[in-house]
């Protein structure tokens, strides 16, 4: 019995000496964060909104956080490949996701049986950084000048009025599906592999209408190649001040659809690290020069804290779940 007690005491003592330094080392790593470069995964190809925002944030964080923040494009499967990679990364603050949060929210509902990550359970948001508004546009060959005329024309020509989208699960498609369903319109969806091909065919008249991001549409609107009917935000925007909101143009209440972007970390990342990242992001986004660079890319700065970001992501998930169910939208 005495020998058993000695062995037990010895084992416990060894465990204490092993555990305490490990805990201390972990606390020290959090305290000294960051002490090596940070990878910011951008789950889309170069050139798009997510990439532009991610590179601005990486550049500015590198100046303030004390380590290089390296953008890393991991494109594929509508952003799911990069998101899944970050979800499975170590929760130490050194691998972050530049999330297209609206797209991820839609995909989480539209492809929920196939997607391997859970947007709420597998990530902890550091901050929402900004939003990109959408605008409803038509080819000038469509004989309408405003949204009321568009609705009347669509009802008079059921199934004949086409609308393009940059992908089956893109916010551009879901905004139009939401609009179509709420007004009982019979429109024909034509999906494309990206905004570029969709806009080319819309300007060329191969398709007739679209809900598209303002940055992708603005030059064509200003050149008279597309006609803007309404923006999808709850307030008018500075880039298209004369274009009414959907609510103004149609009377539909609370129509507010934007493409939202934010920085997320793997779930389990220490709160101290999340708060440090969030504080740095908030400071960066308050600078006028950063706001100007973001707006030049069509992004309206809209900082949300970690707690606020979590609530907003849950709201997006719930909103798109209802739209997809009510309108019977399929991934194909």
C-alpha positions in Angstrom: 0.0 0.0 0.0 2.9 2.3 0.9 4.6 1.6 -2.4 1.3 2.4 -4.3 1.0 5.7 -2.5 4.6 6.6 -3.4 4.0 5.7 -7.0 0.8 7.7 -7.1 2.4 10.7 -5.5 5.4 10.5 -7.9 3.1 10.4 -10.9 1.0 13.3 -9.7 4.2 15.3 -9.0 5.5 14.6 -12.5 2.1 15.6 -14.0 2.3 18.9 -12.2 5.7 19.7 -13.4 4.7 18.8 -17.0 1.4 20.6 -16.9 2.3 23.9 -15.3 5.0 24.9 -17.8 2.6 24.0 -20.7 -0.1 26.2 -19.2 2.4 29.0 -18.6 3.7 28.6 -22.1 0.2 28.8 -23.6 -0.5 32.0 -21.6 2.7 33.5 -22.7 1.9 32.7 -26.4 -1.4 34.6 -26.0 0.2 37.5 -24.2 2.9 37.8 -26.9 0.5 37.5 -29.8 1.4 37.9 -32.5 5.1 36.8 -32.5 5.1 35.4 -36.1 3.4 36.2 -39.4 -0.4 35.8 -39.7 -2.0 34.1 -42.7 -5.2 35.7 -44.0 -7.0 33.2 -46.2 -9.0 34.8 -49.0 -11.4 32.1 -50.3 -11.9 33.6 -53.7 -9.6 34.4 -56.7 -7.7 37.7 -57.0 -9.6 40.7 -58.2 -13.0 40.3 -56.6 -14.4 42.2 -53.7 -13.3 39.7 -51.0 -9.7 39.8 -52.4 -9.6 43.6 -52.5 -10.9 44.0 -49.0 -8.6 41.2 -47.7 -5.6 42.9 -49.2 -6.4 46.3 -47.8 -6.9 44.7 -44.3 -3.8 42.6 -44.6 -1.7 45.6 -45.6 -3.1 47.9 -42.8 -2.9 45.2 -40.1 0.7 44.5 -41.0 1.5 48.2 -40.2 -0.2 48.1 -36.8 -0.2 44.7 -35.3 3.6 44.1 -35.2 3.8 41.2 -37.7 3.3 40.7 -41.4 -0.3 39.7 -42.3 0.0 37.6 -45.5 -3.0 37.3 -47.9 -3.4 33.8 -49.2 -5.9 33.1 -52.0 -7.5 29.7 -51.6 -10.3 29.8 -54.1 -12.8 27.2 -55.1 -16.3 25.8 -54.5 -17.9 29.3 -54.0 -15.5 30.1 -51.1 -16.1 26.8 -49.3 -12.6 25.4 -49.8 -10.8 28.3 -48.1 -13.4 28.5 -45.4 -13.2 24.8 -44.6 -9.4 25.0 -44.4 -9.5 27.8 -41.8 -12.2 26.0 -39.8 -9.8 23.1 -39.4 -6.8 25.2 -38.6 -5.2 25.6 -35.2 -7.2 28.2 -33.0 -4.1 30.2 -32.3 -4.8 33.4 -34.2 -2.2 32.7 -37.0 -4.7 31.5 -39.6 -7.7 33.8 -40.3 -10.5 33.9 -42.8 -11.4 37.0 -44.9 -15.0 35.9 -45.1 -17.6 36.7 -47.7 -20.1 36.3 -44.9 -23.3 36.7 -47.0 -22.1 34.1 -49.5 -21.0 31.7 -46.7 -24.4 32.2 -45.0 -26.3 31.4 -48.2 -24.0 28.4 -49.0 -24.5 27.1 -45.4 -28.3 26.8 -46.2 -28.3 26.0 -49.9 -25.6 23.3 -49.7 -25.9 22.3 -46.0 -25.7 18.6 -46.7 -22.4 19.0 -48.6 -20.5 21.7 -46.8 -18.1 20.4 -44.2 -17.9 23.4 -41.9 -20.5 25.1 -39.6 -20.4 28.9 -40.0 -21.6 29.5 -36.4 -19.8 26.6 -34.5 -16.5 26.4 -36.4 -15.6 30.1 -36.4 -15.3 33.0 -34.0 -15.7 36.4 -35.7 -13.2 39.1 -35.0 -15.2 41.8 -36.8 -17.5 42.6 -39.7 -15.5 45.2 -41.7 -17.8 46.3 -44.4 -20.7 45.8 -46.9 -21.1 46.0 -50.6 -24.6 47.1 -51.8 -26.4 45.6 -54.7 -28.3 47.3 -57.4 -31.1 46.1 -59.7 -30.2 46.8 -63.3 -31.8 46.1 -66.7 -30.6 46.2 -70.2 -31.9 49.4 -71.9 -33.9 47.3 -74.4 -36.3 46.4 -71.6 -39.1 49.0 -72.0 -39.1 50.2 -68.3 -37.9 53.3 -66.6 -38.4 52.4 -63.0 -39.1 49.5 -60.7 -42.9 49.8 -60.8 -42.8 49.5 -64.6 -40.5 46.5 -64.3 -42.9 44.7 -62.0 -45.8 45.5 -64.4 -43.8 44.3 -67.4 -42.8 41.1 -65.6 -46.4 40.3 -64.7 -47.5 40.9 -68.2 -44.8 38.6 -69.6 -44.5 35.7 -67.2 -41.5 33.5 -67.7 -40.1 35.7 -70.4 -38.0 38.1 -68.4 -34.6 36.6 -67.7 -32.3 37.5 -64.8 -28.6 36.7 -64.6 -26.5 35.8 -61.6 -22.8 35.3 -60.9 -23.6 31.8 -59.5 -26.3 29.6 -58.2 -25.6 30.5 -54.5 -24.5 34.1 -55.0 -26.0 37.0 -53.0 -26.9 38.5 -56.4 -29.1 35.5 -57.2 -30.7 35.3 -53.7 -31.5 39.1 -53.7 -33.4 38.7 -56.9 -35.1 35.5 -55.7 -36.2 37.2 -52.6 -37.6 40.1 -54.6 -39.3 37.8 -57.1 -40.9 35.7 -54.5 -42.2 38.6 -52.4 -43.9 40.1 -55.4 -45.0 36.9 -57.0 -43.1 37.4 -60.3 -42.3 34.6 -62.7 -38.7 35.3 -63.8 -36.2 33.0 -65.5 -32.8 32.5 -63.7 -29.7 32.2 -65.9 -26.6 31.4 -63.7 -23.1 32.3 -64.8 -19.7 31.4 -63.5 -18.8 34.8 -62.1 -20.0 38.4 -62.4 -17.8 39.2 -65.5 -19.5 36.8 -67.9 -22.9 37.7 -66.5 -22.4 41.4 -67.0 -21.0 40.9 -70.5 -24.2 39.1 -71.5 -26.4 41.6 -69.7 -24.8 44.6 -71.5 -25.1 42.6 -74.7 -28.8 41.9 -74.2 -28.5 38.1 -74.0 -30.1 38.4 -70.6 -32.3 41.2 -69.5 -32.0 42.0 -65.8 -29.8 41.3 -62.8 -29.1 42.2 -59.2 -25.4 42.9 -59.1 -22.9 44.6 -56.8 -22.5 48.3 -57.3 -18.8 48.1 -58.1 -19.4 45.6 -60.9 -22.3 47.7 -62.3 -21.4 51.3 -61.8 -19.3 51.9 -65.0 -22.1 50.4 -67.2 -24.7 52.5 -65.4 -22.7 55.7 -65.8 -22.1 54.9 -69.5 -25.8 54.3 -70.2 -25.3 50.6 -71.0 -27.4 49.5 -68.1 -30.4 51.2 -66.4 -30.4 51.2 -62.6 -33.9 50.7 -61.0 -33.2 50.4 -57.3 -30.6 49.6 -54.7 -31.1 46.8 -52.2 -30.0 48.7 -49.1 -32.4 50.3 -46.6 -31.0 53.7 -47.4 -29.8 55.4 -50.6 -26.1 55.1 -51.2 -23.5 57.8 -52.0 -22.4 56.2 -55.3 -26.0 56.2 -56.7 -27.7 59.0 -54.9 -30.6 59.3 -57.4 -31.5 55.6 -57.4 -34.2 54.7 -54.9 -34.2 51.8 -52.5 -36.4 48.8 -53.1 -38.7 49.9 -50.3 -39.0 53.4 -51.8 -39.5 52.0 -55.3 -42.0 49.1 -54.5 -43.3 49.6 -51.0 -41.8 46.2 -49.9 -40.9 46.7 -46.2 -37.5 46.1 -44.6 -35.8 45.0 -47.9 -32.1 45.2 -47.0 -29.7 43.0 -48.8 -25.9 43.6 -48.9 -22.9 41.5 -49.5 -21.2 41.5 -46.0 -17.5 40.9 -45.3 -15.6 40.1 -42.1 -12.6 38.5 -40.5 -13.0 35.3 -38.7 -10.8 32.9 -36.7 -11.2 29.2 -36.0 -13.5 28.4 -33.0 -11.6 28.1 -29.8 -9.2 31.0 -30.5 -8.5 32.7 -27.2 -10.8 35.7 -26.5 -7.7 37.9 -25.7 -6.5 37.3 -29.3 -10.0 37.9 -30.8 -10.3 41.2 -28.8 -6.9 42.3 -29.9 -7.6 41.7 -33.6 -11.0 43.4 -33.3 -9.5 46.5 -31.6 -6.9 46.8 -34.3 -9.5 46.4 -37.1 -11.7 49.0 -35.5 -8.9 51.5 -35.3 -7.9 50.9 -38.9 -11.5 51.3 -40.2 -11.9 54.6 -38.5 -9.2 56.2 -40.6 -10.5 58.4 -43.5 -7.8 57.1 -45.9 -8.8 53.5 -45.4 -12.5 54.4 -45.7 -11.7 56.1 -49.0 -9.8 53.1 -50.3 -12.6 50.8 -49.4 -15.3 53.0 -51.0 -13.2 53.2 -54.2 -13.7 49.4 -54.3 -17.4 49.8 -53.6 -17.2 48.8 -50.0 -18.9 50.8 -47.3 -17.1 50.5 -44.0 -19.3 49.0 -41.3 -17.4 47.8 -38.2 -19.1 45.4 -35.9 -17.6 44.0 -32.7 -17.2 40.2 -32.2 -20.5 40.0 -30.3 -22.3 42.1 -32.9 -20.8 40.2 -35.7 -22.0 36.9 -34.3 -25.6 38.3 -34.0 -25.4 39.6 -37.6 -24.2 36.3 -39.0 -27.0 34.4 -37.2 -29.5 36.9 -38.7 -28.0 36.3 -42.2 -28.3 32.5 -41.7 -31.9 32.7 -40.6 -32.9 35.2 -43.3 -31.5 33.1 -46.2 -32.9 29.9 -44.7 -36.4 31.3 -44.9 -35.9 32.7 -48.4 -34.5 29.4 -49.7 -37.3 27.4 -48.1 -40.1 29.8 -49.1 -39.0 30.2 -52.7 -37.9 26.6 -53.0 -34.5 27.6 -54.3 -32.1 24.8 -55.4 -28.3 24.8 -55.5 -28.2 23.9 -59.2 
